[in-house]
Amino acid sequence: MFSGFWSWVLVILIVVAIFSADRLPELKKLAEEGFEALKKGKKSVEEKIAKAKSDRERSNRNK
């Protein structure tokens, strides 16, 4: 029915649902905050990369 990996994933999900069902909204909120932080970090890194590229192009033109 399930392969070894997916059977363990199913067991873990069932255990989490049974023993921490009251904490699931809190975990969802933490996960959403984490994803928002990742998006902000990614945007910041992309801006820094773009700035570095433009600075490098500008220095290459001045040579």
C-alpha positions as CSV (number, residue, x, y, z in Angstrom):
1,M,0.0,0.0,0.0
2,F,2.6,2.6,1.0
3,S,6.3,2.5,0.6
4,G,8.6,2.6,3.7
5,F,9.1,6.4,3.6
6,W,5.5,7.3,3.1
7,S,4.3,5.0,5.8
8,W,6.6,6.7,8.3
9,V,5.4,10.1,7.1
10,L,1.8,9.0,7.6
11,V,2.5,7.6,11.1
12,I,4.3,10.8,12.1
13,L,1.4,12.9,10.8
14,I,-1.1,10.8,12.8
15,V,0.9,11.1,16.0
16,V,1.3,14.8,15.6
17,A,-2.4,15.2,14.9
18,I,-3.4,13.1,18.0
19,F,-1.0,14.5,20.6
20,S,-0.7,18.1,19.5
21,A,-4.0,19.0,17.8
22,D,-4.4,21.9,20.2
23,R,-1.1,23.3,19.1
24,L,-1.6,23.1,15.3
25,P,-2.9,26.7,15.0
26,E,0.2,27.9,16.8
27,L,2.4,25.8,14.6
28,K,0.7,27.2,11.5
29,K,1.3,30.7,12.7
30,L,5.0,30.0,13.3
31,A,5.3,28.4,9.9
32,E,3.7,31.4,8.2
33,E,6.0,33.8,10.0
34,G,9.0,31.7,8.9
35,F,7.9,31.8,5.3
36,E,7.5,35.5,5.4
37,A,11.0,35.9,6.9
38,L,12.4,33.7,4.1
39,K,10.7,35.8,1.5
40,K,12.1,39.0,3.0
41,G,15.6,37.5,3.2
42,K,15.4,36.3,-0.4
43,K,14.3,39.7,-1.5
44,S,17.2,41.3,0.4
45,V,19.7,38.9,-1.1
46,E,18.4,39.5,-4.6
47,E,18.7,43.3,-4.1
48,K,22.3,43.0,-2.9
49,I,23.2,40.8,-5.9
50,A,21.6,43.2,-8.3
51,K,23.5,46.1,-6.7
52,A,26.8,44.2,-6.8
53,K,26.2,43.4,-10.5
54,S,25.5,47.0,-11.3
55,D,28.5,48.2,-9.4
56,R,30.7,45.7,-11.2
57,E,29.4,46.7,-14.6
58,R,29.9,50.4,-13.7
59,S,33.5,49.7,-12.6
60,N,34.1,47.7,-15.8
61,R,32.9,50.6,-17.9
62,N,35.2,53.0,-16.1
63,K,38.3,51.0,-17.0
